[in-house]
């Protein structure tokens, strides 16, 4: 393969080097931010030697080459354009510069929650293991001493991320908003301070202490924000604005003392007296609305969500779903949203697998097989953009499969103990109901696979 010729061909079909804002590559894809996407000849790029797929995502033109090849192509491409490789963070920033406010909001939510997902997953998996072991011991399937230190510690560790979730969110969101991360953590600590009534006790004990605020204008219950998500994000956003304003007006000799003091007190007072109560109400309304849809009789609501879920991945809206997952876990102990997402992801993989098996085109086959596997492991973009949307009918088949799998998940009330892992490995978050999860997987993949074969697709277009 002539890497230089490939790079030259790409540059020819996307315009001149002046049309390239920035460039980078990951393990398999050349990622370009383009000034004017209208001049890109996507079909011609797809036909270039070595290219296994082309799609626009997250404001980037992503050209799939595969491991190893992409490094050589990027090297030649950078010589032609004079582009220096940028980090993924810099590339994302350049890609989102022209996004509308809604897309910027979705990206912001993704930037906040994606970094904390490993912590949530780790504790969620330990929680699932704890429940599975307790179930097996209680039913005589295992003979294990649950008083042993390893099990006691496993149970202790399993809920740590959920108990102190506000601190993780406060730390992460303040970084995104440009504030001091440690002040963000302090704000979250204030919101779950032990002197406040634990939010989990309100349902059984009611409000225990009321506090007059704003010079006697009204009273608020002194209740913490355990398990809440949106109020933490909003409070750290306000904190970051106040902090940055103070940095500009407070003399440098006093900045170290005055800015943190005023920032924390003002933000804390606003949060406990106004911001927190308002956004708790809005957050609960959001969760109740989602739960209402999920609980529509006969699984109809979940089927609709499962059917349109892949379309939200196309628009990027799916980055905000962590709020729903974490909110449901806090409110109900399980997230009923994640199995729906998992069904949708698996189904797109099933549709891509149908393309891989039936197509006679070696290039499409070489892209579709790994894309299908990736989707079944929870990463759907290669399958959606590289295969299914290219022919459209497989995408529709994947959406139908997602609806079918989500329908079953809703009927059997399948819920996950944590978030962040979908697809095949998602079973680790469903160890309390593994059979139901396996059936949901089979339905999602099977329906999508055979529907795609039945609908067919035109590879000439």
C-alpha positions, 0 to 999 in steps of 0.5 A, a space after each residue: 500500500 502506498 501511504 503517500 498516495 492514500 494521503 494525497 487522495 484523501 486531501 484531494 477529496 476533502 479540499 485543500 490543506 486550508 480546509 483542515 482545522 486540525 488532525 489526529 489519529 487513534 488506534 484505528 481512525 484518522 480524525 480530522 476537523 474540517 472547516 467546510 464539510 460540504 466540500 468533502 466527497 465522502 463517497 470518493 474517500 470511501 473508495 480510496 485504497 486502505 479506507 475501511 469506512 468514513 463517517 462524521 461524528 462528534 464534529 470530526 471526519 473519521 476515516 477508518 484504516 485499522 491498527 498500524 496503517 493509520 499511523 503511516 497514513 497520518 504521517 504522510 498526511 501531516 507532511 502534506 498539510 503541515 498539521 501537527 498532531 494534537 491531543 484528543 482533548 484539543 481535537 474535541 475542542 476544535 470540533 465543538 467550536 462551531 456547535 450550537 448551544 444544545 450540542 455544547 451542553 450535551 458535550 459538557 455533560 459527557 465531559 463531566 460523567 465519562 471520567 467518573 464512569 470507571 469508579 461507578 463501574 468498579 463499585 457496581 461490579 462489586 455490588 453485583 458480585 456481592 448480590 450474586 454471592 449472597 443469592 448463591 449462599 442463601 439458596 445453597 449453591 455455594 458454601 462460603 463464609 460471608 463473615 470472612 474479611 474478603 467478603 466484608 471488605 467487598 461489600 464495604 467497597 461496593 457502595 463507596 462510589 455511590 455514597 460519595 458520588 456528589 464528590 466525584 461529580 463536584 470534582 469532575 464538573 468543576 474541572 470542566 467549568 474551569 473552576 478549582 477542582 478541590 473547591 468543587 469537591 468541597 462544595 459537594 462535601 457541603 451538600 452531603 455534610 453529616 450535619 444535614 439530614 441524610 436524604 435517604 431518611 426523608 421518606 421514612 422520617 420526614 423533614 427533621 429540621 427546618 431553617 429560616 433563610 434570607 432574613 426570615 423570608 422563608 424556611 428550607 429543610 436541612 437535608 443533604 443531597 445524597 444520590 442527587 446529580 443535577 444539583 451538584 453540577 449546577 452548584 459547581 457551575 455557579 461556583 466556577 463563575 464566582 471564582 473566576 470573577 473574583 480572580 479578576 477583581 481581587 488583588 493578587 495579594 489577597 486572592 489566595 485568602 479572599 477568593 476561596 472564602 467568598 466563593 465557597 460561602 456564597 455558592 454554598 448559601 445559594 445552593 442550600 437555599 435556592 439552587 439545590 431545592 429547585 433542581 432537586 424538584 426538576 431532577 425528580 420530575 425528569 426521573 419520574 418522567 423517564 420511569 413513567 415511559 419505561 413502565 408503560 404497560 406491556 413494555 411499549 415505552 421501553 420498546 420505543 426508547 430502545 428503537 430510537 436509542 441508536 438515533 440519539 447516538 447519531 446526534 450525540 444526545 446519548 452523552 447525557 444518559 449518565 444522569 438518568 442512570 445515576 439518578 435511577 440507581 440512587 432513587 430505585 437501587 437499579 438503572 432500568 435505562 442501561 438494559 435498554 441502551 444495551 439492547 440497542 447497542 447489541 442490536 446494531 451489532 447484530 445488524 452489522 453482523 448480518 451485513 458482514 456475513 451476507 456481503 460479497 464485498 471484501 472491503 465491507 466484510 472487513 469493516 463489518 465484522 470488527 464493527 459488529 464485535 465492537 458494537 456488541 462490546 458497547 462501542 457502536 459508532 463503527 457499526 452505526 456510521 461505518 456500516 448500518 447507516 451507510 445502507 440505512 436498512 441495516 440501521 432500521 433493522 438494528 433499531 427494530 432489534 433494539 426495540 424488541 430487546 428493550 421490550 423484553 427487558 421492561 417486561 421482566 423488570 431488568 435493571 443494572 446495578 451500575 452504569 458504563 458497561 453495555 453489550 456482552 460485558 454488561 452481564 456483569 452488572 446484571 448478575 442478580 438476573 443473568 438469565 434475563 440478560 442473556 435472553 435480552 441479548 439473544 432477542 436483540 441480536 437475533 431480531 436485528 440480524 434476521 430483520 436485516 437479512 429480510 430487509 436486504 440492502 443495496 450495496 451499489 448506492 
